[in-house]
Amino acid sequence: MPTLRQEIEFSDLLKRNYHIINRVCLKFCGGNAFYFDELRQECALVLWKEFSQYGLDRFRGESKETTWIYQISYHAIIDYYRITTNKGVVHKKLVKE
């Protein structure tokens, strides 16, 4: 169970880096507002799972915090597309990096 301190730290982390998450999601949503919201929510969920389990201890400081957020978000979206595509949901646009 996450502590109040972890929730506050996570909230601050999101506030500082939501522009990174938005940028990654925009690259993949193809301008579709529904997919943009869906992807943003998925990224926040995956980040919360990482953060609540490890805190910032997982972030070793070998790169910028924004790079860490970008990579987690990027892989969360790839996994989301992989899972939803396997369930028969077809997305019209998947923009490659």
Helices and strands as residue ranges (DSSP letters): H 4-29, H 33-54, G 55-58, H 65-86
